[in-house]
């Protein structure tokens, strides 16, 4: 592939990534004498324990000249002191041709996490990276910078909803093999549920997490899965959050169960949850929480090909509507006023050929009852209809808008209209709702068809539905977006075959879904 700057094929890295997770490519116990560059070591009176990098490595939020690198020192009984960690970015997997290097502090108050914002790299190029401390090296990760103007294609995947208790991460080895430039993770990275003794795999602890220590333990438990670590090490991720990183269906300052969590208690819980989220993912310093708030919504560009508008639909939203009348109130907000203005203005001023919106809950309308009855899920955009109309009306004026969404534990491919009750109104964009990676476990396909097929006949904006587990891979070019739905047979076994369930095309200059091949 053009632009590569190292003598190893991308496919070979994919094959070797699993070895890196096991510590075979670049082992976690290398001695300082084995390395080409010095490893920071503690003083003689401040020894560090072994196995400093059990949670792996990750990269994210790529720019044309750099990327965020992440790790966290998390051995048993980590000393309560700041440790200087060396980081290296190289053109080759043996780190003989360094492109950038330096040191960064791993401080106790941030869980000994390390977030390095590397600059000075070349655009649209693959690099290798690692961390060094205490005579050890982390496993090796691979990352890719964003392209400069003139790029004609970007390949990315998106996924969401990886409940550890619901099954194995059987989709991740296949996602790694897709060899994408970028992974967008759209929320529900962890689940806050307490341990279920009947679950296939069980959460840590005995209760939901409420404190920073408990949320840190939950993230470490999720990252104990080698397939998740391997997926992080294979490509940069762009992450946002949904509800389960904090509390199921939380809204702004309100928890799911306000009769059980006081405002002060939930404020403290939200602060702990957001900090642990930041500590465990490759996010920039600007996203570091201040108390119970964090600036998560942001915008990334991929040359002049695409802009990715990343939303946060939890921190600022109004409480659930509970009725159609309230859902239609003009003041009801999913994003808060500041973020809505940021989004609408950014869409209006975008100069790229495509505009992608990374969204958490479904934008297209979904009535859960066939026939004249109606049943709406207020946690989705159906509960925020006035703001949804404002957004969809803006999409009518935007170049090639496509919304990518998580949350539903099923796949919905839809045309978007400002008024879903009027199928004769113009289509303004397309939405791809991805299924879960594990959440809800193996699907009841027959039950899904019995419920949703009659409703689909009454919902002409839906173009395809499915409830199998998996992810989307998208090939974006100047001419179109080709999205492939990839699904696994099962999440109830450590490994599973994968298949293509459907292919969907969005043509540049054409509103909505141009083609469906199921």
C-alpha positions in Angstrom: 0.0 0.0 0.0 1.4 3.5 -0.9 2.9 5.5 2.0 4.2 2.6 4.1 7.5 3.3 5.7 8.6 -0.1 7.1 9.6 -3.4 5.6 6.7 -5.5 7.0 3.4 -6.1 5.4 0.2 -4.9 7.1 -1.1 -8.5 6.8 1.9 -9.9 8.6 1.3 -7.5 11.5 -2.3 -8.6 11.7 -1.1 -12.2 12.0 1.6 -11.3 14.5 -0.6 -9.1 16.7 -1.9 -12.1 18.6 1.7 -13.0 19.5 2.3 -9.5 20.7 -0.6 -9.9 23.1 1.0 -13.0 24.6 4.3 -11.2 24.9 6.0 -13.1 22.1 6.7 -10.4 19.6 8.0 -7.9 22.1 7.9 -9.5 25.5 6.8 -7.7 28.7 9.9 -8.8 30.6 12.8 -7.6 28.4 15.8 -6.4 30.3 17.4 -3.0 29.7 20.4 -4.6 28.0 18.1 -6.2 25.4 16.8 -2.8 24.3 18.3 -0.4 21.8 17.4 2.6 24.0 17.6 3.1 27.8 14.7 2.1 29.9 13.6 4.3 32.8 14.3 2.6 36.1 13.3 3.4 39.6 15.8 4.4 42.2 17.3 1.6 44.4 14.9 2.5 47.3 11.8 2.6 45.0 11.5 -0.7 43.2 8.7 -1.4 40.8 6.9 -4.7 40.7 6.9 -7.0 37.7 4.3 -7.1 34.9 3.8 -3.3 34.6 1.8 -3.4 31.4 -1.0 -6.0 31.9 -3.7 -3.9 30.2 -1.9 -3.5 26.9 -1.5 -0.5 24.7 -3.7 1.6 22.5 -3.7 4.6 20.2 -6.4 7.0 19.1 -7.7 10.3 17.7 -5.3 10.4 14.8 -4.3 13.7 13.2 -2.3 14.1 10.0 0.9 14.7 12.1 0.3 12.6 15.1 -1.8 10.4 17.4 -2.5 9.7 21.0 -0.7 6.8 22.6 -2.0 5.1 25.7 -1.0 2.6 28.4 -1.5 2.2 32.1 0.9 0.8 34.7 -1.4 -1.7 36.5 0.6 -4.5 38.2 -0.4 -5.9 41.6 0.4 -3.4 44.4 1.6 -0.5 42.2 3.6 2.0 44.4 1.9 5.3 45.1 4.4 7.5 43.2 4.9 9.0 39.8 6.9 6.9 37.4 8.6 8.2 34.2 7.7 6.0 31.3 9.6 6.1 28.0 7.6 5.9 24.8 8.9 5.1 21.3 7.3 5.4 17.8 9.2 3.6 15.0 9.0 2.9 11.3 9.8 -0.8 12.0 8.7 -3.4 14.4 12.2 -3.8 15.8 12.4 -0.1 16.7 15.7 0.4 14.9 14.3 3.5 13.0 12.7 5.7 15.6 10.3 8.4 14.3 9.7 10.0 17.8 10.4 9.2 21.4 10.2 10.8 24.8 9.1 10.3 28.4 5.8 10.8 30.1 4.7 10.7 33.8 2.4 7.9 35.1 0.9 9.6 38.1 -1.1 7.9 40.9 -3.9 10.5 40.8 -4.6 9.4 37.2 -4.3 5.7 37.9 -0.8 5.6 36.5 -2.2 6.0 33.1 -0.1 7.4 30.3 -1.5 9.6 27.5 1.1 10.8 25.0 0.0 13.3 22.2 2.7 12.5 19.6 3.4 15.1 16.9 5.8 15.5 14.0 4.8 12.3 12.2 4.0 12.0 8.5 0.3 11.8 7.3 -1.5 8.6 6.4 1.4 6.3 7.5 1.6 3.2 9.7 3.9 3.3 12.7 4.8 1.0 15.6 4.9 2.1 19.2 5.7 0.8 22.7 6.3 1.9 26.3 9.3 1.1 28.5 9.6 1.3 32.3 11.2 -0.6 35.1 13.3 -2.8 32.8 10.2 -4.0 30.9 8.7 -3.3 27.5 5.0 -3.2 26.8 3.6 -5.2 23.9 3.9 -3.5 20.5 1.1 -1.5 19.0 0.5 -0.3 15.5 -1.1 3.0 14.6 -1.9 5.1 11.6 -1.9 8.9 11.2 -4.8 10.6 9.5 -4.4 11.5 5.8 -3.6 14.9 4.3 -5.8 16.5 1.6 -5.8 14.5 -1.6 -6.5 11.1 -0.1 -9.1 9.1 -2.1 -9.9 6.2 0.3 -10.2 5.5 4.0 -11.2 2.1 5.5 -12.7 2.1 9.0 -14.8 -0.1 11.2 -17.3 0.8 13.9 -18.6 -1.2 16.8 -20.2 -0.8 20.3 -21.7 -2.6 23.3 -19.3 -5.2 24.6 -20.9 -6.6 27.7 -18.3 -8.9 29.2 -20.9 -11.1 30.9 -22.9 -11.6 27.7 -20.2 -13.6 25.8 -16.7 -13.8 24.4 -15.2 -11.2 22.1 -15.3 -13.6 19.1 -15.7 -10.7 16.6 -12.5 -8.9 17.5 -10.0 -11.4 15.8 -12.0 -10.9 12.6 -12.1 -7.1 13.0 -8.3 -7.1 13.4 -8.0 -9.2 10.1 -10.1 -6.5 8.3 -7.0 -4.4 8.4 -8.8 -1.1 8.9 -7.2 2.4 9.2 -9.4 3.3 12.2 -11.9 1.8 14.6 -14.8 4.0 15.9 -16.2 2.7 19.2 -19.6 4.3 19.8 -20.3 3.5 23.5 -20.9 0.9 26.2 -17.2 -0.1 26.4 -18.0 -1.5 29.9 -21.2 -2.4 31.6 -21.9 -1.3 35.2 -24.0 -4.4 36.0 -23.2 -6.4 39.1 -21.9 -9.9 38.8 -24.4 -12.4 37.4 -23.7 -15.9 38.8 -25.5 -17.4 35.8 -23.6 -15.4 33.1 -21.2 -17.1 30.7 -18.4 -14.8 31.9 -18.8 -12.9 35.2 -18.0 -9.4 36.1 -15.5 -8.6 38.9 -16.8 -7.6 42.3 -20.2 -8.2 43.8 -21.9 -4.9 43.2 -22.1 -2.1 40.5 -19.2 0.2 40.6 -19.8 3.5 42.3 -16.2 4.7 43.3 -13.1 5.4 41.2 -11.4 2.3 42.5 -14.4 0.1 41.5 -14.6 1.6 38.0 -10.8 1.2 37.5 -11.2 -2.4 38.5 -14.1 -2.9 36.0 -12.0 -1.5 33.1 -9.0 -3.6 34.1 -11.3 -6.7 34.2 -12.5 -5.9 30.6 -9.0 -5.4 29.4 -8.0 -8.7 30.8 -9.5 -10.1 27.6 -6.7 -10.7 25.1 -8.8 -10.2 22.0 -9.8 -6.7 23.2 -6.2 -5.8 23.8 -5.2 -7.1 20.4 -7.9 -5.0 18.7 -6.6 -1.9 20.4 -3.0 -2.7 19.4 -3.9 -3.2 15.7 -5.2 0.3 14.8 -6.1 3.7 16.3 -9.5 4.0 17.9 -11.9 7.0 18.2 -14.1 6.5 21.2 -17.1 8.1 22.7 -19.3 6.9 25.6 -23.0 6.0 26.0 -24.8 5.1 29.2 -23.2 1.9 30.7 -19.9 3.5 31.2 -21.7 5.3 34.1 -25.2 4.1 34.8 -27.9 2.5 32.6 -30.0 5.1 30.8 -28.5 8.1 32.7 -29.5 11.5 31.5 -27.5 14.6 32.3 -27.5 15.0 36.1 -30.0 12.2 36.6 -29.4 8.5 37.2 -31.6 5.7 36.1 -33.1 5.3 39.6 -33.2 8.8 41.3 -35.1 7.3 44.2 -32.0 5.2 45.0 -29.2 7.6 44.1 -29.3 11.2 45.5 -28.1 14.1 43.3 -24.8 14.3 45.3 -24.2 10.6 45.2 -24.8 10.4 41.4 -22.6 13.5 40.9 -19.8 11.7 42.7 -20.4 8.5 40.8 -20.4 10.3 37.4 -17.1 12.0 38.3 -15.5 8.6 39.1 -16.9 6.9 36.0 -15.7 9.6 33.6 -12.2 9.7 35.1 -11.9 5.9 34.9 -13.1 6.1 31.2 -10.5 8.7 30.4 -7.8 6.8 32.3 -8.3 3.6 30.2 -8.7 4.9 26.7 -6.5 6.8 24.2 -8.0 10.2 24.7 -6.4 13.6 24.5 -5.7 15.8 27.5 -8.5 18.1 26.6 -11.0 15.3 27.4 -9.7 14.9 31.0 -12.7 15.3 33.3 -13.1 18.2 35.7 -15.2 16.7 38.4 -18.4 15.2 36.9 -17.9 16.8 33.5 -15.7 16.1 30.5 -15.4 17.6 27.0 -16.0 14.5 24.8 -17.6 15.9 21.6 -15.0 16.7 19.0 -14.2 16.7 15.3 -11.6 14.8 13.3 -10.8 15.3 9.6 -9.4 12.8 7.2 -7.9 15.0 4.5 -10.5 16.6 2.3 -12.3 13.2 2.1 -14.3 13.2 5.4 -15.1 15.0 8.6 -16.0 12.8 11.6 -18.2 14.7 14.1 -18.1 12.8 17.4 -21.1 13.3 19.7 -21.8 13.1 23.4 -25.5 12.4 23.9 -25.4 11.7 27.7 -23.9 14.6 29.7 -26.2 17.3 28.5 -29.5 15.6 27.7 -32.9 16.4 29.1 -34.6 13.8 31.2 -36.7 11.2 29.4 -39.9 12.6 27.9 -42.4 9.9 28.8 -45.0 11.1 26.3 -45.2 12.3 22.7 -46.3 15.7 23.8 -43.1 16.2 25.9 -40.9 14.5 23.2 -42.0 17.3 20.8 -41.1 20.2 23.2 -38.7 22.6 21.5 -36.5 23.0 24.5 -35.9 19.3 24.9 -32.3 18.5 24.1 -30.1 15.4 23.5 -26.9 17.3 23.3 -27.3 20.5 25.2 -27.3 23.9 23.4 -23.6 24.4 23.1 -23.0 21.1 21.5 -26.0 21.5 19.2 -24.6 24.8 17.9 -21.2 23.2 17.6 -22.6 20.4 15.5 -24.9 22.5 13.3 -22.2 25.1 12.7 -19.6 22.4 12.0 -21.8 20.7 9.5 -22.6 24.0 7.7 -18.9 24.9 7.5 -17.5 21.5 6.6 -15.5 21.5 3.4 -14.9 17.8 3.1 -16.7 15.5 0.6 -18.3 13.4 3.4 -19.7 14.2 6.8 -19.8 11.3 9.3 -21.6 11.7 12.6 -20.5 9.3 15.4 -23.7 9.0 17.4 -24.8 6.8 20.3 -28.6 6.2 20.2 -30.7 5.6 17.1 -31.6 8.7 15.1 -34.2 7.1 12.8 -37.7 6.7 14.2 -38.7 3.3 15.6 -42.3 2.5 16.6 -42.2 -0.7 18.6 -45.8 -1.7 17.8 -47.3 -2.9 14.6 -50.7 -1.5 13.6 -52.3 1.7 15.0 -50.7 1.4 18.4 -47.5 3.2 19.2 -44.7 2.5 21.7 -41.6 4.6 21.7 -38.3 4.2 23.4 -37.6 7.6 25.0 -33.9 7.0 25.4 -33.4 7.3 21.6 -33.9 10.4 19.5 -37.6 9.6 19.4 -37.7 11.2 22.8 -36.0 14.4 21.4 -38.0 15.1 18.3 -37.7 18.9 17.9 -33.9 18.8 18.1 -33.9 15.8 15.8 -35.9 17.7 13.2 -33.4 20.6 13.4 -30.5 18.3 12.9 -32.2 16.5 9.9 -33.1 19.7 8.3 -29.5 20.8 8.5 -28.4 17.5 7.0 -30.4 18.4 3.9 -27.8 21.1 3.1 -24.7 19.1 4.0 -22.4 17.2 1.7 -23.0 13.5 1.9 -24.0 13.0 5.5 -23.9 9.5 7.1 -24.7 8.8 10.7 -23.0 5.8 12.4 -24.7 4.6 15.6 -24.5 2.0 18.3 -26.6 1.1 21.3 -29.4 -1.0 19.7 -27.8 -4.5 20.0 -29.2 -5.0 16.5 -28.6 -3.5 13.0 -30.8 -0.9 11.4 -30.0 0.6 8.1 -32.2 3.6 7.4 -32.9 6.5 5.2 -33.3 9.7 7.2 -36.1 12.2 6.8 -37.0 15.3 8.8 -40.5 13.9 9.2 -40.6 10.1 9.5 -44.4 10.1 9.6 -44.5 11.4 6.0 -42.7 9.0 3.7 -43.2 11.4 0.8 -40.8 13.9 2.3 -37.3 14.0 0.9 -34.5 11.8 2.2 -31.7 13.9 3.7 -29.1 11.3 4.8 -28.3 7.7 5.8 -28.0 6.0 9.1 -26.1 2.8 9.8 -26.9 1.3 13.3 -24.4 -1.3 14.2 -25.2 -4.4 16.3 -23.5 -5.2 19.6 -20.2 -7.1 19.9 -21.7 -9.3 22.7 -24.5 -7.5 24.5 -27.7 -9.7 24.8 -25.7 -12.7 23.8 -26.6 -15.0 20.9 -29.7 -13.6 19.2 -33.2 -15.1 18.9 -33.5 -14.5 15.2 -36.9 -16.0 14.8 -38.3 -13.9 17.6 -36.7 -10.8 16.1 -38.3 -11.5 12.8 -41.8 -12.2 14.3 -41.7 -8.8 16.1 -40.0 -6.5 13.6 -41.0 -7.8 10.1 -44.6 -6.4 10.5 -43.4 -3.1 11.8 -40.8 -2.8 9.0 -43.7 -3.0 6.5 -45.0 0.1 8.1 -41.6 1.9 8.3 -40.5 2.6 4.7 -37.4 4.5 6.0 -36.0 1.2 7.2 -34.0 -0.5 4.5 -32.5 -3.5 6.5 -32.7 -5.0 10.0 -30.8 -7.8 11.7 -30.0 -8.9 15.3 -26.8 -10.9 15.0 -23.6 -9.9 16.8 -20.8 -8.1 14.9 -19.6 -4.9 13.5 -19.5 -2.7 10.3 -16.5 -2.2 8.0 -16.7 0.8 5.7 -14.7 1.7 2.6 -15.0 5.4 2.0 -14.0 6.9 -1.3 -14.7 10.1 -3.2 -17.4 8.2 -5.1 -19.2 6.4 -2.3 -19.3 4.6 1.0 -19.5 0.8 0.9 -20.5 -0.6 4.3 -20.3 -4.3 5.1 -22.1 -5.9 8.0 -19.9 -8.7 9.5 -21.6 -11.1 11.9 -20.3 -14.0 14.1 -22.1 -17.4 14.6 -21.9 -17.2 18.4 -20.5 -15.3 21.3 -20.9 -18.3 23.6 -17.6 -20.0 22.6 -14.1 -18.5 22.6 -13.9 -18.5 18.8 -16.4 -18.3 16.0 -16.6 -18.1 12.2 -17.7 -14.8 10.7 -19.9 -14.1 7.7 -21.1 -11.1 5.7 -24.8 -10.5 6.4 -25.3 -7.5 4.1 -23.6 -4.9 2.0 -24.9 -1.3 1.7 -23.9 1.5 -0.6 -24.2 5.3 -0.2 -23.4 7.0 -3.4 -21.8 10.5 -3.3 -24.3 13.1 -4.2 -27.3 10.8 -3.6 -29.2 11.2 -0.3 -29.8 8.1 1.8 -29.1 4.4 1.1 -28.4 3.8 -2.6 -28.2 0.0 -2.5 -28.9 -2.9 -0.2 -27.5 -6.5 -0.8 -28.6 -8.8 2.0 
